[in-house]
């Protein structure tokens, strides 16, 4: 799966990632947050249970349900 990645700083030196299918706009419900581009056309495993490096659980399910996948609060990686 090819996605465009965005990131934003969080508390305690952590970051959150937002993955949107390649070429799609950031959905309206997250557009008011300070997301910065982190990569375009990034190839990630289609059927992975988790995108470890981004702290994203069930990415395929999240994208199917919401149109994007986002880092879990409990899984935010260090910046």
C-alpha positions in Angstrom: 0.0 0.0 0.0 1.3 3.4 -0.9 0.5 6.2 1.6 1.3 9.8 2.2 2.6 10.3 5.8 2.2 13.2 8.1 3.5 13.7 11.6 3.0 16.1 14.5 4.8 16.6 17.8 3.3 15.3 21.0 4.1 15.7 24.7 7.2 14.3 26.2 9.2 14.2 22.9 6.9 11.8 21.2 5.2 12.0 17.8 2.0 10.9 16.1 1.7 9.8 12.5 -1.2 10.0 10.1 -1.2 7.8 7.0 -3.5 8.7 4.1 -3.8 6.6 0.9 -1.4 8.1 -1.7 -2.8 11.3 -3.4 -5.8 11.8 -1.1 -6.2 14.9 1.0 -6.1 14.9 4.8 -9.6 14.3 6.0 -11.5 17.3 7.4 -11.7 16.0 10.9 -7.9 16.1 11.3 -7.1 19.1 9.1 -7.3 21.6 12.0 -4.2 20.0 13.6 -0.6 20.9 12.8 0.3 17.9 10.6 3.6 18.2 8.7 4.4 16.1 5.6 6.8 13.3 6.5 6.8 11.4 3.2 4.9 10.9 0.0 4.2 7.7 -1.8 5.7 5.6 1.0 5.3 1.9 0.4 4.1 -0.1 3.5 2.9 -3.7 3.9 -0.8 -4.0 2.8 -1.9 -6.6 5.3 0.3 -5.8 8.3 -1.3 -6.0 11.8 0.8 -3.0 12.7 3.2 -0.4 11.2 5.7 -0.7 14.0 7.8 2.4 13.1 4.8 4.6 13.1 2.9 3.1 16.1 -0.1 2.5 13.9 -2.3 -0.5 14.8 -4.5 -2.2 12.2 -3.7 0.2 9.4 -5.8 -1.5 6.8 -8.9 -1.6 9.0 -8.4 2.1 10.1 -8.1 3.2 6.4 -11.2 1.2 5.4 -13.2 2.7 8.3 -12.0 6.3 8.5 -10.0 6.9 5.3 -6.8 7.3 7.2 -4.7 5.5 9.9 -3.3 7.2 12.9 -0.9 6.4 15.7 -2.4 5.1 18.8 -1.9 7.3 21.9 -0.4 4.3 23.7 2.0 3.6 20.9 3.5 7.1 20.1 7.2 6.6 19.1 10.0 8.9 20.3 10.7 11.8 18.0 
